[in-house]
């Protein structure tokens, strides 16, 4: 049995936290911009820190587990 929880959480967070897809912190003209499909080095760093924090909370603190059986 494999634990697919961390894989699923990481994939969903990666898609949702891609800079410029849903939102971008910091934006080019504002602090937060939504759906602009642009990115910068600063926003990549901020989104990586948010991603690391959320993946740590979901996988270690909460302990999300999804088991797949054959």
Phi, psi and omega in degrees: 000129179257146178268107183265001181301305180298325179295314180294315179298315180296319180293315180296315179295323179298317180291314183289329183260015174295123184302128177094345181287295176265315179207166179222125176237125345283149179278180179284320184247339182231174178290316179234128174238143184249129173060037182269349178058027174240166179210167177213171180298320180295320180290329176296318179294315180297315180293327177293321178293317177297317179300313180299317179297315181290321180293325176294317179296311185290320186271327184257308185287311181275321179077059178289126179228130173230116182258135177248126178249155182254000000 
